[in-house]
Amino acid sequence: MVSMAVVIAVASTATVNAKCLGWTSDRVEDGAFWLAFLRSLVARGLSGVKLVTSDSHQGLKSAIAAVLQGSSWQRCRTHFMRNALALVPKGAQQMVAATIRTVFFQPDADNARATWGRVADGFRPRWPRLAQLLDAAEDES
């Protein structure tokens, strides 16, 4: 058995809810892989990308900056939550997830930032690595 990464690019627009733009697979998910994949999408006509939402893979983020100039990047909440929950015991995961999600229900960016800081500070004594992840990801989510 060989472990493979399978990636799918999906687009949403004002008129299209979700459309598969392309997919690929490889055994290595590095910067060169992401660069080739994004270039293949552009070669097939992809343009006007405003926002890319993905995990925080540095190779992917670099490829987005190189190939999709002018687009913004946002960290995927699902991937972020997986990263966060991996840092706490299983018995605490439901509470931690619910606490982090409170940030996403804030009415505006200022309240979200304030809540994010309180959540990180609340976790800091018990789970400092989780608080560090929150600190580092504050502007990504």
C-alpha positions in Angstrom: 0.0 0.0 0.0 1.3 3.5 -0.9 0.1 6.6 0.9 -1.1 9.3 -1.5 -2.2 12.9 -1.3 -5.3 13.6 -3.4 -6.2 17.2 -3.8 -9.2 18.8 -5.3 -9.7 22.5 -6.2 -13.2 23.6 -5.8 -14.5 27.1 -6.8 -17.5 29.1 -5.6 -18.7 32.2 -7.3 -21.7 34.5 -7.1 -23.5 32.3 -9.6 -21.9 28.8 -9.0 -22.1 27.2 -5.6 -19.3 24.7 -6.0 -17.5 23.5 -9.1 -14.6 21.1 -9.3 -11.7 22.9 -11.1 -9.3 20.0 -11.1 -7.7 17.3 -9.0 -4.4 15.5 -8.8 -2.5 13.1 -6.6 1.0 12.3 -5.7 3.0 10.7 -3.0 4.7 13.9 -2.0 2.7 17.1 -1.1 5.5 19.7 -1.2 5.9 23.1 -2.6 6.8 21.8 -6.1 3.6 19.7 -6.1 1.4 22.7 -5.2 3.2 25.0 -7.7 2.6 22.5 -10.5 -1.0 21.9 -9.6 -1.9 25.6 -9.4 0.0 26.3 -12.6 -2.0 23.6 -14.3 -5.3 25.2 -13.2 -4.1 28.6 -14.6 -3.0 27.0 -17.8 -6.6 25.6 -18.2 -8.1 29.0 -17.7 -8.3 29.7 -14.0 -8.2 33.5 -13.4 -9.6 36.1 -11.1 -9.1 34.2 -7.9 -10.0 36.4 -5.0 -9.7 34.1 -2.0 -8.1 30.7 -1.4 -9.1 28.7 1.7 -6.8 25.8 2.6 -4.8 24.2 5.4 -1.7 26.1 6.5 0.8 24.1 4.4 3.7 26.4 3.8 4.4 25.0 0.3 0.8 25.6 -0.7 0.8 29.1 0.7 4.0 29.9 -1.2 2.5 28.5 -4.4 -0.6 30.6 -4.0 1.5 33.7 -3.6 3.5 32.8 -6.7 0.8 31.7 -9.1 -2.4 33.4 -7.9 -1.0 36.9 -7.4 -3.6 39.3 -5.9 -5.6 36.6 -4.2 -6.0 36.5 -0.4 -5.4 33.4 1.7 -7.5 32.2 4.6 -6.9 29.2 6.8 -9.6 26.5 6.7 -11.5 26.3 9.9 -11.8 22.5 9.7 -8.1 22.0 9.3 -7.3 24.5 12.0 -9.7 22.8 14.4 -8.0 19.4 13.7 -4.6 21.0 14.5 -5.9 22.5 17.7 -7.7 19.4 19.0 -4.6 17.3 18.4 -2.9 19.4 21.2 -5.4 18.5 23.9 -6.6 15.3 25.5 -9.5 13.5 23.9 -11.7 14.2 26.9 -11.2 17.9 26.5 -11.7 18.1 22.8 -15.4 18.8 22.8 -15.1 21.7 25.2 -12.1 23.1 23.4 -13.8 23.0 20.0 -16.9 24.7 21.4 -14.8 27.4 23.0 -12.8 28.1 19.8 -16.1 28.2 17.8 -17.3 31.1 19.9 -14.9 33.3 17.9 -16.6 32.5 14.7 -20.0 33.6 15.9 -18.8 37.2 16.7 -20.7 40.0 14.9 -17.6 41.8 13.6 -13.8 41.6 13.3 -13.1 43.6 16.5 -15.2 41.3 18.7 -13.7 38.3 17.0 -10.2 39.5 17.7 -11.0 40.2 21.4 -12.7 36.9 21.8 -9.8 35.1 20.1 -7.4 36.7 22.6 -9.6 35.7 25.6 -9.9 32.1 24.3 -6.1 31.8 23.8 -5.4 33.3 27.3 -8.0 30.9 28.9 -6.2 27.9 27.4 -2.7 29.2 28.1 -2.2 27.9 31.7 -3.4 24.3 30.9 -2.5 23.9 27.2 0.3 26.3 26.3 0.9 24.7 22.9 -2.7 25.2 22.0 -2.5 28.9 23.1 0.6 29.3 20.9 -1.2 27.8 17.9 -4.1 30.3 18.5 -1.6 33.2 18.8 0.1 32.2 15.6 -3.1 31.7 13.7 -5.0 34.8 14.9 -4.9 36.5 11.5 -5.4 33.4 9.5 -8.9 32.3 10.4 
